[in-house]
Amino acid sequence: MESIIEIQNLNYEINNKRILDNICLKVKEGELVGLIGPNGAGKTTLLKCLNGIYKAEGTVKVNGVLIDRMSNKSLAEKIALMHQNTQIGFPFPAKEVVLMGRYPYLKRMQRESKEDFKIARKNMEYTDTEKLEDCAINEMSGGERQRVLFAKTLTQQTDIILLDEPTASLDITYQEQIFKYARDLSEQGKTVLAAIHDLKIAAKYCTRLVLMNDGKIVSDGSPEEVLTSMNLSRVYGVNALVYKNRITGLLDIYIHKVNEKNKSVRFHVIGGGGTAGSVLRQLYEQGYYVSAGVFFQGDSDIASAEVFGIDYLVEKPFSSITDRLFNENLAYIEKAHTTVLCNMPLGFQNIRNLEAAEQAEKLVIIEDDLPETRDFTGGKAGEIYNRLKSKAVAVINSSRLHEVL
């Protein structure tokens, strides 16, 4: 498929400061491309260069034609830009603002036709702004104004739509709605480029992401290719985990701060049945080295360990812990400064986890429920558990774990 937008060697400077640096980008019809990156990365500037507002070095072609050779009206028939700044000083009614999207198609002094009004009305209904048609644009909330201006952008009826932080003033409901609209438009054949600050929204709706930093393209590809821990660390300077959320099936991002002084402190977590997840998260957030196990295949605690990149041991389901895994568990416990025993069910399959915990030099027990209510071994596990309680440095409920870290 031919590229509808083609950018080659685009450079832009303001006061001798390079804002865009040798940008090369091709965009095909029907793509929803998210421009992501920190403030000052060049996202807004790139959109304005595409729309002809900024004159830059290099070439920008739309359908194979240089935009420098197009008149303003001709370019406006092909590209619509919704600006980040939504402030309007005059009290225009919303319907008049939306009708302004028809200006590329009107001759000088020509009035809007019935068809123009029909198009505007359709897009106001589409964006749930028809009830605002007689309201003054400068008296609206930021979210209402944003949606009216989005209707105006759609009323321009271009094949290419540029959105500059389109959800900046919107509540969560309309944030999602704007990008659902954008995805629908791309599936109808429109090409949408959007500068987006919310990485989760970008991952959810965009077919392609372009990661920018310091005026350059750092990464370009599918959300899975672009949103990596390495890229986010490099561009945003954060420690981030990128993983597929098991509930939504979508990419998710977890950002945390690293506590350098804790990196050499080791914890080993014994849990199961979903009891270790919050413990693993708290330890990970504090920057400790963490290991875990023995879990059984299918346990939700495994997903938590994988999200946080934690070493863990796993046994086959419906079987007892083998000697090999028991010894590996002991090795982790011996290396750990502290072992944490979670509020897990106690059964014959995992009783060897309790036996391994007896070797811990420093043991913390999390007890949210009495052991007898979760002992399914006829008391055998309870005997070991009570011995563990007698040697533990702390027996606490899960809400107090932070007190012993």
Protein Blocks (a to p, Z undefined) as FASTA:
>chain_A
ZZfbdcehiacdeehiafbghiacdddehiacddeddehilmmmmmmmmnomaccedjdd
eehiafklpcfklmmmmpccddfblcdfbfcdfklmmmmmmmmmpcehiacdfklmmmmm
mmmmmnopmmmmmpcfklccfklmmmmmmmmmmmnopabdcdehkllmpcfklmmmmmmm
mmmmmmnopacddddfblklmmmmpmbdcddeehiafbgcdfklmmcfklmmmmnopacd
ddddfklopacdddddddfklmmpccdddeeehlmmmmmmmmmmnopacdeddddehiak
lmmmmmnopacddddehiacdfklmmmmmmmmmmpmbdcddfbdcdfklmmmmmmmmmpm
bdcdddfbcfklmccghommmmmmmmmmmmpcbdcdfklmmmmZZ
